[in-house]
Amino acid sequence: MTWQAVTDALPVILPAAAGGALVVALVVVAARLGRRRPVGTPLPALRSDVAELASQLEDYARQIDRQVAQRLDRLEGLLAQADSRQQELRRLLELATKAAEDNPPCPRAADDQVVALASQGLDSVEIARRLRMGVGEVELILNLHRSHVPPRP
């Protein structure tokens, strides 16, 4: 999922979170209403309970709204950081690519020694022993040298 997709989804996510809060509040209201009052409870007492529940619902809604806003701000900050890091990585990649194109690798002195000893007829094991190198490294150098040097007539 891209950052753009996340930011595009926020208008859908935020109302859904608020809807979830409303469901939680309704469950609380239902639980409170489930407690039966004795028959004959005065109407003002019921109105007072409903007003208290409405007040609590508003408090919950405000708390959830604050939490969602804080998380949205944090998410936007993280997205901005990710975008800047992505731009920096692209810039560094371009620099590295340009540097690699501008500066082809130069042969090492050890490579020249490996090739010289091989031209004297020594095998990879003997060359590796004399130069204190791994046999695989010697063979790699020789194979690379053979692939870049045209065969002699």
C-alpha positions as CSV (number, residue, x, y, z in Angstrom):
1,M,0.0,0.0,0.0
2,T,1.4,3.4,-0.9
3,W,1.5,6.5,1.2
4,Q,-0.9,8.1,-1.2
5,A,-3.4,5.3,-0.7
6,V,-3.2,5.7,3.0
7,T,-3.8,9.5,2.8
8,D,-6.6,8.9,0.3
9,A,-8.2,6.4,2.7
10,L,-8.2,8.8,5.7
11,P,-11.6,10.4,4.9
12,V,-13.1,6.9,5.0
13,I,-11.2,5.8,8.1
14,L,-12.0,8.8,10.3
15,P,-15.8,8.5,10.0
16,A,-15.6,4.8,10.5
17,A,-13.7,5.4,13.8
18,A,-16.3,7.9,14.9
19,G,-19.0,5.3,14.0
20,G,-17.2,2.8,16.1
21,A,-17.2,5.2,19.0
22,L,-20.9,5.7,18.6
23,V,-21.5,2.0,18.7
24,V,-19.5,1.8,21.9
25,A,-21.5,4.7,23.4
26,L,-24.8,3.0,22.4
27,V,-23.7,-0.2,24.1
28,V,-23.0,1.8,27.3
29,V,-26.4,3.5,27.0
30,A,-28.1,0.1,26.4
31,A,-26.4,-1.3,29.5
32,R,-27.5,1.6,31.6
33,L,-31.0,1.4,30.3
34,G,-31.0,-2.3,30.9
35,R,-30.9,-1.6,34.6
36,R,-34.5,-1.4,35.3
37,R,-35.9,1.4,37.4
38,P,-38.7,0.6,39.7
39,V,-42.1,1.1,38.2
40,G,-43.3,4.6,38.8
41,T,-39.9,6.3,38.5
42,P,-40.6,9.9,38.0
43,L,-40.2,11.2,34.4
44,P,-37.7,14.0,35.5
45,A,-35.4,11.3,36.9
46,L,-35.5,9.5,33.5
47,R,-34.8,12.7,31.7
48,S,-31.9,13.4,34.0
49,D,-30.5,9.9,33.2
50,V,-30.9,10.5,29.5
51,A,-29.2,13.9,29.7
52,E,-26.3,12.4,31.7
53,L,-25.9,9.6,29.1
54,A,-26.0,12.2,26.3
55,S,-23.3,14.2,28.1
56,Q,-21.2,11.1,28.5
57,L,-21.6,10.3,24.8
58,E,-20.5,13.7,23.9
59,D,-17.4,13.4,26.1
60,Y,-16.6,10.0,24.5
61,A,-17.0,11.5,21.1
62,R,-14.7,14.4,21.9
63,Q,-12.0,12.0,23.4
64,I,-12.2,9.8,20.3
65,D,-12.0,12.9,18.0
66,R,-8.9,14.1,19.9
67,Q,-7.2,10.7,19.7
68,V,-8.0,10.4,16.0
69,A,-6.7,13.9,15.3
70,Q,-3.5,13.2,17.2
71,R,-2.9,10.0,15.4
72,L,-3.7,11.7,12.1
73,D,-1.2,14.4,12.8
74,R,1.4,11.8,13.8
75,L,0.7,9.8,10.6
76,E,1.1,12.9,8.5
77,G,4.4,13.6,10.1
78,L,5.6,10.1,9.5
79,L,4.5,10.3,5.9
80,A,6.4,13.6,5.5
81,Q,9.5,11.9,7.0
82,A,9.1,8.9,4.7
83,D,8.8,11.1,1.7
84,S,11.9,13.1,2.5
85,R,13.9,9.9,3.2
86,Q,12.7,8.5,-0.1
87,Q,13.8,11.6,-2.0
88,E,17.2,11.4,-0.2
89,L,17.6,7.8,-1.2
90,R,16.8,8.5,-4.8
91,R,19.4,11.4,-4.8
92,L,22.0,9.1,-3.3
93,L,21.2,6.3,-5.8
94,E,21.6,8.8,-8.7
95,L,24.9,9.9,-7.3
96,A,26.2,6.4,-6.8
97,T,25.1,5.4,-10.3
98,K,26.8,8.4,-11.8
99,A,29.9,7.8,-9.9
100,A,30.0,4.1,-11.0
101,E,29.5,5.1,-14.6
102,D,32.2,7.8,-14.4
103,N,34.8,5.7,-12.5
104,P,35.3,2.2,-13.9
105,P,37.1,-0.1,-11.5
106,C,40.9,0.0,-11.9
107,P,42.9,-3.3,-11.7
108,R,44.6,-4.0,-8.4
109,A,48.2,-4.8,-8.1
110,A,47.4,-8.2,-6.8
111,D,45.4,-8.9,-10.0
112,D,48.4,-8.1,-12.1
113,Q,50.6,-10.4,-10.0
114,V,48.0,-13.2,-10.4
115,V,47.9,-12.8,-14.2
116,A,51.8,-12.6,-14.3
117,L,52.2,-15.8,-12.3
118,A,49.6,-17.6,-14.4
119,S,51.4,-16.5,-17.6
120,Q,54.5,-18.2,-16.2
121,G,52.5,-21.5,-16.1
122,L,51.6,-21.7,-12.4
123,D,48.3,-23.2,-11.4
124,S,45.7,-21.4,-9.2
125,V,46.7,-23.3,-6.0
126,E,50.4,-22.3,-6.3
127,I,49.5,-18.7,-7.2
128,A,47.1,-18.6,-4.1
129,R,49.9,-20.0,-1.9
130,R,52.5,-17.6,-3.1
131,L,50.3,-14.5,-2.9
132,R,48.5,-15.6,0.3
133,M,45.1,-15.4,-1.3
134,G,42.2,-17.8,-1.6
135,V,42.1,-20.2,-4.5
136,G,38.6,-19.0,-5.4
137,E,39.8,-15.4,-5.6
138,V,42.7,-16.3,-7.8
139,E,40.4,-18.3,-10.1
140,L,38.0,-15.4,-10.2
141,I,40.7,-12.9,-11.2
142,L,42.0,-15.3,-13.9
143,N,38.5,-15.8,-15.3
144,L,37.8,-12.1,-15.4
145,H,41.1,-11.5,-17.0
146,R,40.4,-14.1,-19.7
147,S,37.0,-12.7,-20.4
148,H,38.4,-9.1,-21.0
149,V,41.5,-10.0,-22.9
150,P,41.2,-11.1,-26.5
151,P,42.9,-14.5,-27.2
152,R,46.3,-14.3,-28.7
153,P,46.7,-15.4,-32.4
